[in-house]
């Protein structure tokens, strides 16, 4: 009887969660390609510049530092924009730090060119130009997810600009094409066009939050869901496909031994993000995305890298459990190289 009751309870809980998600998804408005009408937590400014023969706009939020405190630059992941750093930014700014949160070209409120060669080097160059525009000569650089690949490339290209590199559940800790088959951009485009608001919520619930869902998680999914509902989705799907390509074709992990500044990794060890795991090469038995093992593997490449592990947290540890994440994050910002 107890087992039957427990199974009924789980079924009821799952149904309630599903109904809640469906209801939340149905209330998400459609958004255009620049997220007009979607409110960011801080004032949004814009940098106009030319790249690859096109006039582009890079939107960003900037909270100036107090006294001589450094500026911390936060680089977002592929499925997000600068707005999801709100709680981190607020805490840092209360402590006097400056905080810069750019939306990269192709993401968030920034320009979405289609006839454009997206690369981590290009995005890093745009970010460097933004720092110059704001008269920021040195920054603590933080990257989450795809932003971790971008932050790593930035640090390799502009080491004198980066006083510290902190990577939070970054992708790119593996060279994916060593293990998976190359896929043409059209493959990713067709996959993107199939997305629905419910599919986005289902993916994030399963892969980010261990099957859990709440209003906070739903709010973070809303921009992507609104894009899928909007008239600009065919264009946005093409841009998304182009940025998938750079994740597979522009690895950074093989250059981690060349990082010259202090580097810290914060890893939610429940994370299993492994791009391309569904199309591995024949004979490959390696398991992608084992974040409980990736920290040690990274240290084998560069023993000076500090690794902070957060057990039972996933791809977004600062969203899942902010109170556990923030003290570790503050420690990571001041870490000395591990071998010292």
ABEGO torsion letter per residue (X at the ends): XAAAAAAAAAAAAAAAAAAAAAAAAAABBBBBAAGBGBBBABBBBBBBBBBGGBBBBBBBBBBBBBEABBBBBBBBBAABBAAAAAAAAAAAAAAGBBBBBBBBBGBEABBBBABBBBBAAAAAAAAAAAAAAAGBABBBBBBBEAAAAAAAAAAAABAAABABBBBBGBBGABBAAAABBBBBAAAAAAAAAABBAAAAAAAAAAAAAGGBBBAAAAAAAAAAAAAAABAAAAAAAAAAAAAAAAAAABBAAAAAAABABBBBBBBBAABABBBGAABBBBGBABBBGBAAAAAAAAAAABAABBBBBBBGBBABAAAABAAAAAAAAAAAAABBBAAX
